[in-house]
Structure formats: structure tokens, C-alpha cells
Amino acid sequence: MSSIYTIPHLKNLPSLLFIHTYAIGLFDKDVVSAWKNLKTVLKELKDFGELGLNQIELMLYYCLTAIEKNDRVELEKVIESSLEEQGGKVMGSLAYHWYSEGKEEGKAEGKAEGVKIGVARGKAEGKAEGKAEGKAEGMELALERTAINLLKNGTEIDFVAKVTGLSKSQVQKLKAQI
């Protein structure tokens, strides 16, 4: 491939040359190489001051969606070496983007873990509550059966209530069912 500076109408327009070269890199799916090819253009763009740095920063934001995580360190080196001391703003933006991305990933992982823990706790609590309710219902049923057996054998209502712990009205209802 010939040098990008052989394209005559782009040679004196670094911002267009930057976009052109960057687009070729995206098409080739090699974003880091595209930024490496732009080293000279990056140096020229930074000479445009704040406007040039803003253009670099804008293209960097677009790039961050296409770059593989393992290529980030290499990209950081390319940009840092190309922009030298003026790259602080761009590097700060890059760091902030990665910080925000990491924060969002952390939130998602934390939420998923929280849901997992919540479901496990909910199951455990539900199981414990169900067990306690079942035990209580079983005890109530056993007491009622005991009361019915006592009543069938002619035991007085007051004595059945006292022995089983059931109320007098509950024992009377049970006697009516016999």
C-alpha cells in the first residue's frame, strides 16, 4: 500500500487525512494499526491546538467501541507517543471512558450477583417459612385428632381443652363433627 501522503488533496488537510486513514483501519478491523499509521497526522493535528485535540478525542471515542480489550494498552502507547505532553487531555478522556466502562461492567456483575444471592436467600427463607408453617399445621392437626379421640371416648370438653391446649370453642366444634 502506498503512503497516505501520496493522496494529493489530503496531504494539506490533516483532519481529512486522519479520518481517511482511520476509516481504512476500521474497514480492515485493525484499529491499533490505523492509529499507528496516523502518528504523523496526529502530530500535525495537535498543532491545530484545542480543535485538533478535540478531533483526535472524537475519533478516539468512535474507536473505543471497535477495539478489543487486549489492544487497549497498545493503543494507549501509540496515542501517548504521538501526542507527547499535549496528549494529557486525550489520555484523560481515554482513561475516563475505560473507567466508566469498567464501572458499568461492575454494576452489571454486582447486580447479577445480588440477584443470585437474593434468589438463594429467598429460597432459603421460603423453605424455612414453609417448613415452620407445615410443622405448625401438623401440630394443630395432631392436637385436633387427639381431641377427637378423647371426645369419642367420652372425655369432658373442659378436660380435652386443658390437655390439648385447644380453646373450649374449638373442642366444641370438633365434638359437633363427630
Secondary structure as UniProt FT lines:
FT   HELIX           4..6
FT   HELIX           8..11
FT   HELIX           14..27
FT   TURN            28..29
FT   HELIX           31..37
FT   HELIX           39..46
FT   TURN            47..49
FT   HELIX           50..64
FT   TURN            65..66
FT   HELIX           69..71
FT   HELIX           72..83
FT   HELIX           84..87
FT   HELIX           88..152
FT   TURN            153..154
FT   HELIX           157..164
FT   HELIX           168..177
//
